[in-house]
């Protein structure tokens, strides 16, 4: 009798574990589609998969892996405390992202059986960054947040907050970095336009997190306004600028370009990047 009860309990536990796994994978798939859809339907991203140098694509993927590893701690499939669990979550996110990207591109008629393996892999690879971020955040952003997750994300360290802002900046930057409109805006802007955009980016970042009382925002009560601005807002914007410059370099936007044009393009790309950084700080 005791063995029968134990057998039933084991079977129930395995069923619940399987169901939980399937739900997690389903949320990851949904998150991958939501985060990557704008880029999956952008012509410049299709061409990058074929025209971008293979070593740049490899560099993009190499950067993505530690980024996903960090995200696993803040909003992955489950609360984690061990490195091997984070690595497992990264593997699942990449596989789900690759499948979601490949299936979508095939459905859109952008992947065909006659294409070379390099073109097929390239088109999927450039979509892996937004799709894998979405897959990793699928659980936390599409439901399933638990008390353990909330405790895990309480009082993140300074460097953790900068990391989170960097992820948000990268996600929104990827949406516009490959487009010709971004280059055109940078070309048409004067120095004063650029200075104004930098100031506005800083103001918006600070307002979103500290003054507009958005859900997930932080109160300045008992804190130095200037100190917080310099340490978090200005520090976060410095991360945004680095992410923007790195994105431009990876996509070949800095090749054969003057320093002034690179600075202008970086400032332009940092504008959506700053908003993405602030949004990530609010929701993660």
N, C-alpha and C positions, 0 to 999 in steps of 0.2 A: 504493500500500500504506500509506504513511504517512498519507494523507488518510483512508483507511478506518479506521485505528486511532484517529486523532483523533476521527472521527465517532462511533465506538463509545464512547470515553471520555466524550465530551460527552453522549451519550444516557444512559450509566450515571449520570453526575453529575446530569442533570436528573431521572432516575427517583428517585434517592436524595433529591434536594431535595424532590420532590413528596411522597414517602413521609414524609419528616421533617416537612413542613408539615402533612400530614393527621394524623399522630400528635400533633403539637402542638395542632392544633385539637380533636382528640378528647379530649385531656387537659384542655384548657381547658373543653370542654363538661361533662366529668365533674366537674371542680372547681367549676364554676358550680352544678351540681345539688347537690353535697354541701354546699357552703357556704350555698346559698339555700333548701334544702328545708324547714328548720324555719319560715322566714318565708313560703314559698310555701303552706304549709298552716296559716297562722295567720289567723283571721278578722279581727283588727284591721288587719292589713296589707292585706287586701282592701278594707276600707272606707276606709282612708287614701287609696288610689288615687283614690277618687271625692270624698271629703270634704275632703282637704287642699287648701289654696289653691294655685293653679298656681305662684305665685311662690315658695312654699316648696319645691315639687317641683323647680323650676328651680334654686333655691339648693342643694338636695341634690345635684343632678347636677353643678353647677358645682364644688362641693367635691370630688366624686368624681374628677374628671379629674386634678387635680394629685396626688391621693392615689395613683391608679393609675400616674401617671408616676414617682413615687418608688418604688412597688413594683416597677416594671419593672427597676429597678437591682438590687434585692435578691433577687427571686425570680420574675422574669418568664419569658417563654417561652424566653429564651436570654440568655446573658451579653451585655450591651450596653455600648458606650462612646460612642455617638453619640446625640444628642438625637433625631434623626429616626427611629432604630431604636426608641427608647422610645415615641415618638408612634405609630409603626406598631403596636407591641404593644398600646398603649392602645386604639387603634381596633379591633383584632381582639378584645380582651377585651370591649369594650362590645357589639360586634355579636353575639358568641357568647352573652354574658349576656342580651341582649335576646331572642334566639331561644330560649334555654333557658327563660327565664321565661315568655315568651309561649306556647310550646308546652305547658309544664306547666300553666299556668292554663287554657288551652283544653282540655287533657285532663281537668282537674278540673271542667269545666263552668262555670268562672268567667268565661270570655270567650266571648261569643256574637256572632254576626254582626249582631244587631239593636242592640247597644250603641252609644252615641255614641263618636266617636273620642277625646274627652277622657277618658272613663272607661277605655277600652282602654289608651290611652297612659299614663294615671295609674297604673293597676294594674301595668303593666310597669315604669314608671319607678321606683316605690318599691322594686321588687325588684332594680333594677340595681346598687345598692351592694353587697349581699352577693354577688350572682351574679358581678359583674365582679371583685370581690376573689378569689373562688374561681377564676374563669377565669384571672386573672393568675397565681395561685399553683399552677395545675394542674400545670405542668411540674415545679416544684421539690418539691411535696408528694406528687405521685402517681408519682414516678419521673423518671428522666432527669436527675438532678443530675450534673454533670460536674466535673472538677477545676477547670475554668475558673470554674465557678460558686462552688466552695468558696473559691478564691483571691479572687474578687470580693467575697465576703461576710466575709472575714477582717478583724478589727480595724476595725469600723465606727466612725465618729466619734461623739462624744457626741450631737450633734443627730440623727444617723442612728438611734441607739438609741432616742431619744425618739420619733422618727417611727414606728419599728417598733412601739413600745408603743402609740402612739396608734391605729395601724391595728387592732391586736388589741383594744383597748378599744372601738373603734367597732363592730367586728364583733359582739362579744358583747352590747354595749349595744343594738344594733338588734334583737336577738332578743326583748328584754323591754320596751324603751321604750314600744311602742304598747299594751301590755297593761294591763288594769284592775287586775290583781294587783299590779303595781308601785306604782300609786297607793294601793292599799289598805295595802300594807306601809308605805309612807311615812306614811300617816295614823295607823297604829297604833303607830308607834315613838315612844318618848320621847327626850329629849335624850341621856340616858345610853345608850340603845340606839344612837343615831347615833354618839356618841363611840366606843363599843365597836366599831362596824362600821368606822369609819375606822382605828382601831388594828389591827383584824384584817386589813383590806385591805392595810395596809402590811406587816404581818408575813408574810402569805401571798406578796405580791409578792417580798419579799426572800428568803424561804425557797425559793421555786420556782427562783429564778435563781442564788442564791449558796450555799445551805446544804444542800439535799436531794440534790445530785449527780444531778439530772436530766440526761439527754442534751442537750447544747447549753448547759448551765449554765456559769457562770463561777466559777473558783476565787478565793478571797479571799487566797490566799497572796501575801505581799509587799505587800498593800494595806491601807489603813486601813479597818477595819470601819465606823467612824462616818462617815468621809469618803465611802465608797461608798454607805452608806445615804442620806446627805443628798443626794449628787450624783445618784445614779441612781434609787434606790427612791423617795425623796421627790419628786425631780424628775419621775419617771415618773408618780407618783400625781397630781401637779399637772396633768400632761397628761391623765390619765384624767378628772379632775374637769372640765376644760374641754371634753373630748369629750362627757362625759355631759350637761353643761349645754347644749351646742350641739345635741345630739340631742333633748333635751327641748324646746328652743325650736323646732327645725325641725318637730317633730311637734305643735306647738301645746300642749304640756303646761304651758307657763309662762304662757299667756294668762289674764289675770284671776285670777292666783294670788298669794297673799301671799308675801313674802320667806321666811318660815319654812318654808312648804310647798315652795317651790322648793329651798331648801337641803336639806330632808329628802329630796326626790325625787332630787336630785343625788347625795347620799351613798348612797342605796339603789342607784341605777343604777351608781354607781362601783364597787360591790362585784363584780358580774360583770365590769365593765369592767377592774378591776384584775387579775382572774384571766386575762382575755383578753390584757391587756398583757404579763403575765409569760409566758404561753404563746407569744405571738408572739415575744418576746425569745429563747425557747428554740429555736424551729423555723426562724426566718429568719436 
